[in-house]
């Protein structure tokens, strides 16, 4: 049963990294417009969109914040915080106690 918990924990970490990568990839076209047409970057962004967007859309109620001349979408940050609080502080310890103990 410890292997199942380790798998769930690894999934939790990888999903958090995917959300971070999705947020960073959304800024790439602003940094370098040529990256918006790079086929590798487009493929990575499509994959991340398909994996991350269903979860992040739950937090789209958070309004964007103006920082300088740009509007910053904070839904990814709120999604990561929710994942860390609910998953990391509540669900993972409960699963650990139920599966490993």
The first five atom37 places (N, CA, C, CB, O) and aatype in JSON, in Angstrom:
{
  "aatype": [20, 20, 20, 20, 20, 20, 20, 20, 20, 20, 20, 20, 20, 20, 20, 20, 20, 20, 20, 20, 20, 20, 20, 20, 20, 20, 20, 20, 20, 20, 20, 20, 20, 20, 20, 20, 20, 20, 20, 20, 20, 20, 20, 20, 20, 20, 20, 20, 20, 20, 20, 20, 20, 20, 20, 20, 20, 20, 20, 20, 20, 20, 20, 20, 20, 20, 20, 20, 20, 20, 20, 20, 20, 20, 20, 20, 20, 20, 20, 20, 20, 20, 20, 20, 20, 20, 20, 20, 20, 20, 20, 20, 20, 20, 20, 20, 20, 20, 20, 20, 20],
  "atom_mask": [
    [1, 1, 1, 1, 1],
    [1, 1, 1, 1, 1],
    [1, 1, 1, 1, 1],
    [1, 1, 1, 1, 1],
    [1, 1, 1, 1, 1],
    [1, 1, 1, 1, 1],
    [1, 1, 1, 1, 1],
    [1, 1, 1, 1, 1],
    [1, 1, 1, 1, 1],
    [1, 1, 1, 1, 1],
    [1, 1, 1, 1, 1],
    [1, 1, 1, 1, 1],
    [1, 1, 1, 1, 1],
    [1, 1, 1, 1, 1],
    [1, 1, 1, 1, 1],
    [1, 1, 1, 1, 1],
    [1, 1, 1, 1, 1],
    [1, 1, 1, 1, 1],
    [1, 1, 1, 1, 1],
    [1, 1, 1, 1, 1],
    [1, 1, 1, 1, 1],
    [1, 1, 1, 1, 1],
    [1, 1, 1, 1, 1],
    [1, 1, 1, 1, 1],
    [1, 1, 1, 1, 1],
    [1, 1, 1, 1, 1],
    [1, 1, 1, 1, 1],
    [1, 1, 1, 1, 1],
    [1, 1, 1, 1, 1],
    [1, 1, 1, 1, 1],
    [1, 1, 1, 1, 1],
    [1, 1, 1, 1, 1],
    [1, 1, 1, 1, 1],
    [1, 1, 1, 1, 1],
    [1, 1, 1, 1, 1],
    [1, 1, 1, 1, 1],
    [1, 1, 1, 1, 1],
    [1, 1, 1, 1, 1],
    [1, 1, 1, 1, 1],
    [1, 1, 1, 1, 1],
    [1, 1, 1, 1, 1],
    [1, 1, 1, 1, 1],
    [1, 1, 1, 1, 1],
    [1, 1, 1, 1, 1],
    [1, 1, 1, 1, 1],
    [1, 1, 1, 1, 1],
    [1, 1, 1, 1, 1],
    [1, 1, 1, 1, 1],
    [1, 1, 1, 1, 1],
    [1, 1, 1, 1, 1],
    [1, 1, 1, 1, 1],
    [1, 1, 1, 1, 1],
    [1, 1, 1, 1, 1],
    [1, 1, 1, 1, 1],
    [1, 1, 1, 1, 1],
    [1, 1, 1, 1, 1],
    [1, 1, 1, 1, 1],
    [1, 1, 1, 1, 1],
    [1, 1, 1, 1, 1],
    [1, 1, 1, 1, 1],
    [1, 1, 1, 1, 1],
    [1, 1, 1, 1, 1],
    [1, 1, 1, 1, 1],
    [1, 1, 1, 1, 1],
    [1, 1, 1, 1, 1],
    [1, 1, 1, 1, 1],
    [1, 1, 1, 1, 1],
    [1, 1, 1, 1, 1],
    [1, 1, 1, 1, 1],
    [1, 1, 1, 1, 1],
    [1, 1, 1, 1, 1],
    [1, 1, 1, 1, 1],
    [1, 1, 1, 1, 1],
    [1, 1, 1, 1, 1],
    [1, 1, 1, 1, 1],
    [1, 1, 1, 1, 1],
    [1, 1, 1, 1, 1],
    [1, 1, 1, 1, 1],
    [1, 1, 1, 1, 1],
    [1, 1, 1, 1, 1],
    [1, 1, 1, 1, 1],
    [1, 1, 1, 1, 1],
    [1, 1, 1, 1, 1],
    [1, 1, 1, 1, 1],
    [1, 1, 1, 1, 1],
    [1, 1, 1, 1, 1],
    [1, 1, 1, 1, 1],
    [1, 1, 1, 1, 1],
    [1, 1, 1, 1, 1],
    [1, 1, 1, 1, 1],
    [1, 1, 1, 1, 1],
    [1, 1, 1, 1, 1],
    [1, 1, 1, 1, 1],
    [1, 1, 1, 1, 1],
    [1, 1, 1, 1, 1],
    [1, 1, 1, 1, 1],
    [1, 1, 1, 1, 1],
    [1, 1, 1, 1, 1],
    [1, 1, 1, 1, 1],
    [1, 1, 1, 1, 1],
    [1, 1, 1, 1, 1]
  ],
  "atom_positions": [
    [[0.81, -1.2, 0.0], [0.0, 0.0, 0.0], [0.85, 1.26, 0.0], [-0.92, 0.0, 1.18], [0.4, 2.33, -0.42]],
    [[2.07, 1.12, 0.47], [2.95, 2.28, 0.46], [3.28, 2.7, -0.97], [4.25, 1.98, 1.23], [3.49, 3.89, -1.24]],
    [[3.32, 1.74, -1.88], [3.59, 2.06, -3.29], [2.45, 2.91, -3.87], [3.77, 0.77, -4.11], [2.7, 3.81, -4.66]],
    [[1.21, 2.62, -3.49], [0.08, 3.42, -3.95], [0.18, 4.85, -3.43], [-1.23, 2.78, -3.5], [-0.05, 5.8, -4.17]],
    [[0.53, 5.0, -2.14], [0.7, 6.34, -1.6], [1.83, 7.08, -2.31], [0.98, 6.27, -0.09], [1.69, 8.27, -2.61]],
    [[2.94, 6.4, -2.57], [4.06, 7.04, -3.28], [3.65, 7.48, -4.69], [5.26, 6.09, -3.36], [4.07, 8.53, -5.15]],
    [[2.83, 6.68, -5.36], [2.33, 7.05, -6.69], [1.46, 8.29, -6.61], [1.55, 5.89, -7.31], [1.63, 9.21, -7.42]],
    [[0.54, 8.34, -5.65], [-0.34, 9.5, -5.5], [0.47, 10.74, -5.14], [-1.4, 9.23, -4.42], [0.19, 11.82, -5.66]],
    [[1.46, 10.6, -4.28], [2.31, 11.73, -3.91], [3.1, 12.23, -5.11], [3.26, 11.34, -2.77], [3.23, 13.44, -5.31]],
    [[3.64, 11.32, -5.92], [4.37, 11.71, -7.13], [3.46, 12.43, -8.11], [5.01, 10.48, -7.8], [3.86, 13.41, -8.72]],
    [[2.23, 11.94, -8.27], [1.25, 12.6, -9.14], [0.96, 14.01, -8.65], [-0.04, 11.79, -9.21], [0.87, 14.94, -9.45]],
    [[0.82, 14.17, -7.35], [0.57, 15.48, -6.73], [1.71, 16.45, -7.05], [0.41, 15.33, -5.21], [1.45, 17.6, -7.42]],
    [[2.93, 16.02, -6.91], [4.1, 16.87, -7.19], [4.17, 17.2, -8.68], [5.41, 16.18, -6.74], [4.39, 18.35, -9.05]],
    [[3.99, 16.2, -9.54], [4.08, 16.42, -10.99], [2.97, 17.36, -11.46], [3.99, 15.07, -11.75], [3.21, 18.2, -12.32]],
    [[1.78, 17.24, -10.9], [0.68, 18.12, -11.31], [0.96, 19.56, -10.89], [-0.63, 17.63, -10.7], [0.64, 20.49, -11.63]],
    [[1.54, 19.75, -9.72], [1.93, 21.09, -9.28], [2.96, 21.69, -10.23], [2.48, 21.06, -7.84], [2.88, 22.86, -10.58]],
    [[3.93, 20.89, -10.64], [4.95, 21.35, -11.58], [4.31, 21.68, -12.93], [6.05, 20.28, -11.75], [4.71, 22.65, -13.58]],
    [[3.33, 20.89, -13.36], [2.65, 21.18, -14.62], [1.92, 22.51, -14.58], [1.65, 20.06, -14.96], [1.92, 23.25, -15.56]],
    [[1.3, 22.83, -13.45], [0.62, 24.12, -13.33], [1.63, 25.25, -13.42], [-0.17, 24.2, -11.99], [1.38, 26.25, -14.1]],
    [[2.76, 25.11, -12.74], [3.81, 26.14, -12.81], [4.34, 26.29, -14.23], [4.97, 25.79, -11.86], [4.53, 27.4, -14.71]],
    [[4.58, 25.17, -14.9], [5.07, 25.22, -16.28], [4.04, 25.85, -17.2], [5.43, 23.81, -16.77], [4.41, 26.6, -18.1]],
    [[2.77, 25.56, -16.98], [1.7, 26.17, -17.79], [1.68, 27.68, -17.61], [0.33, 25.57, -17.42], [1.54, 28.42, -18.59]],
    [[1.81, 28.13, -16.37], [1.81, 29.57, -16.11], [3.02, 30.24, -16.76], [1.8, 29.85, -14.59], [2.9, 31.32, -17.34]],
    [[4.18, 29.62, -16.65], [5.39, 30.19, -17.26], [5.3, 30.16, -18.79], [6.64, 29.44, -16.8], [5.74, 31.1, -19.45]],
    [[4.75, 29.09, -19.34], [4.65, 28.98, -20.8], [3.69, 30.01, -21.37], [4.18, 27.58, -21.19], [3.83, 30.41, -22.53]],
    [[2.74, 30.46, -20.59], [1.82, 31.48, -21.08], [2.51, 32.82, -21.26], [0.64, 31.62, -20.14], [2.02, 33.68, -21.99]],
    [[3.62, 33.02, -20.6], [4.38, 34.28, -20.71], [5.4, 34.25, -21.83], [5.07, 34.58, -19.41], [5.9, 35.31, -22.22]],
    [[5.72, 33.09, -22.37], [6.77, 32.99, -23.39], [6.52, 33.84, -24.63], [6.92, 31.57, -23.81], [7.46, 34.48, -25.11]],
    [[5.31, 33.89, -25.19], [5.11, 34.74, -26.37], [5.35, 36.22, -26.11], [3.71, 34.55, -26.89], [5.72, 36.96, -27.02]],
    [[5.15, 36.67, -24.86], [5.41, 38.07, -24.56], [6.91, 38.35, -24.45], [4.72, 38.47, -23.26], [7.37, 39.44, -24.78]],
    [[7.65, 37.35, -24.0], [9.1, 37.51, -23.87], [9.76, 37.48, -25.25], [9.69, 36.4, -22.97], [10.6, 38.32, -25.57]],
    [[9.36, 36.52, -26.06], [9.9, 36.4, -27.4], [8.76, 35.96, -28.34], [11.09, 35.38, -27.45], [8.34, 34.81, -28.3]],
    [[8.27, 36.87, -29.17], [7.15, 36.52, -30.06], [7.45, 35.34, -30.99], [6.77, 37.71, -30.89], [6.53, 34.65, -31.42]],
    [[8.72, 35.09, -31.3], [9.06, 33.96, -32.15], [8.71, 32.63, -31.48], [10.56, 33.99, -32.5], [8.43, 31.65, -32.17]],
    [[8.72, 32.6, -30.15], [8.39, 31.36, -29.44], [6.92, 30.98, -29.59], [8.74, 31.49, -27.97], [6.56, 29.82, -29.38]],
    [[6.08, 31.93, -29.94], [4.66, 31.64, -30.11], [4.43, 30.72, -31.31], [3.86, 32.93, -30.29], [3.39, 30.05, -31.39]],
    [[5.37, 30.66, -32.23], [5.2, 29.85, -33.45], [6.14, 28.65, -33.48], [5.44, 30.7, -34.67], [6.14, 27.9, -34.46]],
    [[6.93, 28.46, -32.45], [7.82, 27.31, -32.38], [6.98, 26.05, -32.17], [8.88, 27.48, -31.23], [6.19, 25.98, -31.23]],
    [[7.15, 25.06, -33.04], [6.29, 23.87, -32.99], [6.47, 23.07, -31.7], [6.57, 22.97, -34.18], [5.51, 22.49, -31.2]],
    [[7.66, 23.04, -31.16], [7.9, 22.32, -29.91], [7.17, 23.01, -28.76], [9.4, 22.23, -29.61], [6.51, 22.36, -27.96]],
    [[7.3, 24.33, -28.7], [6.64, 25.09, -27.64], [5.12, 24.99, -27.78], [7.08, 26.57, -27.68], [4.42, 24.86, -26.77]],
    [[4.62, 25.05, -29.0], [3.17, 24.93, -29.23], [2.68, 23.56, -28.77], [2.83, 25.16, -30.73], [1.61, 23.46, -28.16]],
    [[3.43, 22.51, -29.05], [3.04, 21.17, -28.62], [3.02, 21.03, -27.1], [3.97, 20.14, -29.2], [2.11, 20.43, -26.53]],
    [[4.03, 21.6, -26.45], [4.09, 21.56, -24.99], [2.93, 22.35, -24.4], [5.44, 22.13, -24.48], [2.3, 21.9, -23.44]],
    [[2.65, 23.52, -24.97], [1.54, 24.33, -24.45], [0.2, 23.64, -24.65], [1.53, 25.71, -25.14], [-0.67, 23.72, -23.78]],
    [[0.01, 22.96, -25.77], [-1.25, 22.22, -25.99], [-1.42, 21.1, -24.97], [-1.29, 21.64, -27.42], [-2.5, 20.89, -24.43]],
    [[-0.32, 20.38, -24.7], [-0.37, 19.32, -23.7], [-0.71, 19.88, -22.33], [0.95, 18.57, -23.65], [-1.58, 19.37, -21.64]],
    [[0.0, 20.96, -21.94], [-0.25, 21.56, -20.64], [-1.66, 22.13, -20.54], [0.78, 22.64, -20.36], [-2.29, 22.05, -19.49]],
    [[-2.16, 22.71, -21.64], [-3.53, 23.2, -21.65], [-4.52, 22.07, -21.38], [-3.85, 23.87, -23.0], [-5.46, 22.24, -20.6]],
    [[-4.31, 20.94, -22.02], [-5.25, 19.83, -21.86], [-5.18, 19.21, -20.46], [-4.97, 18.77, -22.9], [-6.17, 18.66, -19.98]],
    [[-4.02, 19.3, -19.81], [-3.86, 18.71, -18.49], [-4.27, 19.68, -17.38], [-2.43, 18.26, -18.28], [-4.91, 19.28, -16.41]],
    [[-3.9, 20.94, -17.53], [-4.02, 21.9, -16.43], [-5.32, 22.7, -16.48], [-2.86, 22.85, -16.46], [-5.91, 22.98, -15.43]],
    [[-5.79, 23.08, -17.66], [-6.93, 23.98, -17.76], [-8.21, 23.47, -17.08], [-7.22, 24.23, -19.18], [-8.92, 24.29, -16.48]],
    [[-8.55, 22.19, -17.14], [-9.78, 21.77, -16.44], [-9.76, 22.09, -14.94], [-9.99, 20.28, -16.63], [-10.79, 22.44, -14.37]],
    [[-8.61, 21.99, -14.32], [-8.49, 22.31, -12.89], [-8.41, 23.82, -12.66], [-7.26, 21.63, -12.29], [-9.07, 24.33, -11.76]],
    [[-7.61, 24.52, -13.45], [-7.42, 25.96, -13.25], [-8.7, 26.74, -13.54], [-6.28, 26.47, -14.14], [-8.93, 27.79, -12.93]],
    [[-9.53, 26.25, -14.44], [-10.79, 26.94, -14.75], [-11.7, 27.04, -13.53], [-11.52, 26.21, -15.87], [-12.55, 27.93, -13.47]],
    [[-11.54, 26.15, -12.58], [-12.32, 26.23, -11.34], [-12.04, 27.52, -10.57], [-12.04, 25.02, -10.46], [-12.86, 27.95, -9.76]],
    [[-10.88, 28.12, -10.83], [-10.44, 29.3, -10.09], [-10.43, 30.56, -10.95], [-9.07, 29.06, -9.52], [-9.78, 31.54, -10.58]],
    [[-11.13, 30.55, -12.06], [-11.17, 31.72, -12.94], [-12.03, 32.84, -12.38], [-11.7, 31.31, -14.3], [-12.11, 33.91, -12.98]],
    [[-12.67, 32.62, -11.24], [-13.46, 33.69, -10.62], [-12.56, 34.78, -10.04], [-14.36, 33.11, -9.53], [-13.03, 35.88, -9.76]],
    [[-11.27, 34.48, -9.86], [-10.33, 35.47, -9.33], [-10.03, 36.48, -10.44], [-9.01, 34.78, -8.81], [-9.55, 36.09, -11.51]],
    [[-10.29, 37.76, -10.2], [-10.07, 38.75, -11.27], [-8.58, 38.98, -11.52], [-10.75, 40.08, -10.91], [-7.78, 38.89, -10.59]],
    [[-8.2, 39.27, -12.76], [-6.8, 39.56, -13.06], [-6.36, 40.86, -12.37], [-6.58, 39.66, -14.58], [-7.18, 41.74, -12.1]],
    [[-5.07, 40.95, -12.1], [-4.5, 42.11, -11.43], [-3.6, 42.85, -12.41], [-3.7, 41.69, -10.15], [-2.85, 42.22, -13.16]],
    [[-3.68, 44.17, -12.42], [-2.82, 44.96, -13.3], [-1.45, 45.15, -12.63], [-3.48, 46.34, -13.63], [-1.36, 45.65, -11.5]],
    [[-0.41, 44.73, -13.34], [0.96, 44.92, -12.87], [1.71, 45.65, -13.98], [1.66, 43.55, -12.51], [2.05, 45.06, -15.01]],
    [[1.97, 46.91, -13.76], [2.59, 47.71, -14.81], [1.6, 47.87, -15.94], [3.9, 47.06, -15.3], [0.49, 48.35, -15.75]],
    [[2.02, 47.47, -17.14], [1.15, 47.57, -18.3], [0.45, 46.28, -18.63], [1.92, 48.03, -19.47], [-0.29, 46.21, -19.62]],
    [[0.66, 45.25, -17.84], [0.1, 43.94, -18.16], [-0.93, 43.52, -17.12], [1.22, 42.89, -18.26], [-0.88, 43.93, -15.96]],
    [[-1.86, 42.7, -17.57], [-2.83, 42.09, -16.66], [-2.33, 40.69, -16.32], [-4.28, 42.06, -17.29], [-2.01, 39.91, -17.21]],
    [[-2.27, 40.38, -15.03], [-1.75, 39.09, -14.58], [-2.91, 38.26, -14.05], [-0.66, 39.27, -13.49], [-3.63, 38.68, -13.15]],
    [[-3.08, 37.07, -14.63], [-4.13, 36.15, -14.21], [-3.63, 35.37, -13.0], [-4.53, 35.18, -15.37], [-2.63, 34.65, -13.08]],
    [[-4.31, 35.52, -11.89], [-3.88, 34.87, -10.65], [-4.55, 33.52, -10.41], [-4.17, 35.77, -9.48], [-4.36, 32.91, -9.36]],
    [[-5.33, 33.04, -11.38], [-6.04, 31.78, -11.18], [-5.07, 30.6, -11.01], [-6.98, 31.51, -12.36], [-5.37, 29.67, -10.26]],
    [[-3.94, 30.63, -11.69], [-2.97, 29.54, -11.53], [-2.36, 29.56, -10.12], [-1.85, 29.64, -12.59], [-2.14, 28.51, -9.52]],
    [[-2.1, 30.75, -9.61], [-1.56, 30.86, -8.25], [-2.58, 30.36, -7.22], [-1.18, 32.32, -7.95], [-2.21, 29.65, -6.29]],
    [[-3.83, 30.73, -7.39], [-4.88, 30.28, -6.47], [-5.06, 28.76, -6.6], [-6.21, 31.01, -6.76], [-5.29, 28.09, -5.6]],
    [[-4.96, 28.24, -7.81], [-5.08, 26.79, -8.01], [-3.95, 26.04, -7.3], [-5.07, 26.46, -9.5], [-4.18, 25.0, -6.69]],
    [[-2.73, 26.57, -7.4], [-1.59, 25.93, -6.71], [-1.77, 26.01, -5.2], [-0.26, 26.59, -7.12], [-1.52, 25.03, -4.5]],
    [[-2.2, 27.17, -4.7], [-2.42, 27.3, -3.26], [-3.49, 26.33, -2.77], [-2.83, 28.74, -2.91], [-3.33, 25.7, -1.73]],
    [[-4.57, 26.2, -3.52], [-5.63, 25.26, -3.14], [-5.12, 23.82, -3.16], [-6.84, 25.4, -4.08], [-5.44, 23.02, -2.28]],
    [[-4.33, 23.5, -4.17], [-3.77, 22.15, -4.26], [-2.82, 21.87, -3.09], [-3.03, 21.96, -5.6], [-2.83, 20.78, -2.53]],
    [[-2.02, 22.86, -2.74], [-1.08, 22.69, -1.63], [-1.8, 22.57, -0.29], [-0.1, 23.84, -1.59], [-1.42, 21.76, 0.55]],
    [[-2.83, 23.39, -0.1], [-3.53, 23.37, 1.19], [-4.4, 22.12, 1.32], [-4.39, 24.64, 1.36], [-4.29, 21.37, 2.29]],
    [[-5.27, 21.91, 0.34], [-6.2, 20.77, 0.44], [-5.47, 19.45, 0.24], [-7.33, 20.91, -0.6], [-5.66, 18.5, 1.0]],
    [[-4.64, 19.4, -0.8], [-3.94, 18.14, -1.08], [-2.82, 17.85, -0.11], [-3.39, 18.16, -2.46], [-2.73, 16.76, 0.46]],
    [[-1.96, 18.83, 0.09], [-0.76, 18.6, 0.89], [-0.99, 18.58, 2.38], [0.22, 19.63, 0.58], [-0.3, 17.85, 3.1]],
    [[-1.93, 19.37, 2.85], [-2.14, 19.48, 4.3], [-3.3, 18.63, 4.82], [-2.37, 20.91, 4.67], [-3.37, 18.34, 6.01]],
    [[-4.21, 18.23, 3.94], [-5.39, 17.49, 4.4], [-5.43, 16.08, 3.81], [-6.67, 18.25, 4.03], [-5.39, 15.1, 4.55]],
    [[-5.5, 15.98, 2.47], [-5.72, 14.67, 1.84], [-4.52, 13.74, 1.92], [-6.1, 14.86, 0.41], [-4.68, 12.56, 2.25]],
    [[-3.32, 14.25, 1.63], [-2.15, 13.36, 1.66], [-1.88, 12.79, 3.06], [-0.93, 14.12, 1.17], [-1.61, 11.6, 3.17]],
    [[-1.94, 13.59, 4.13], [-1.78, 12.97, 5.45], [-2.85, 11.94, 5.78], [-1.78, 14.03, 6.51], [-2.56, 10.92, 6.41]],
    [[-4.1, 12.2, 5.36], [-5.16, 11.21, 5.6], [-4.89, 9.92, 4.83], [-6.53, 11.79, 5.21], [-5.04, 8.82, 5.37]],
    [[-4.5, 10.07, 3.57], [-4.17, 8.88, 2.77], [-2.97, 8.14, 3.35], [-3.87, 9.28, 1.32], [-2.96, 6.9, 3.38]],
    [[-1.98, 8.87, 3.81], [-0.81, 8.23, 4.4], [-1.19, 7.42, 5.62], [0.24, 9.28, 4.77], [-0.74, 6.28, 5.79]],
    [[-2.02, 7.99, 6.47], [-2.46, 7.26, 7.67], [-3.31, 6.05, 7.3], [-3.24, 8.18, 8.6], [-3.23, 5.02, 7.96]],
    [[-4.13, 6.17, 6.26], [-5.02, 5.07, 5.9], [-4.28, 3.96, 5.15], [-6.17, 5.6, 5.04], [-4.55, 2.78, 5.37]],
    [[-3.34, 4.32, 4.28], [-2.7, 3.32, 3.44], [-1.45, 2.73, 4.06], [-2.36, 3.9, 2.13], [-1.22, 1.52, 3.96]],
    [[-0.64, 3.55, 4.68], [0.67, 3.07, 5.18], [0.55, 2.52, 6.58], [1.7, 4.19, 5.15], [1.19, 1.52, 6.9]],
    [[-0.25, 3.15, 7.42], [-0.33, 2.73, 8.84], [-1.07, 1.44, 9.02], [-1.0, 3.78, 9.66], [-1.21, 0.97, 10.15]]
  ]
}
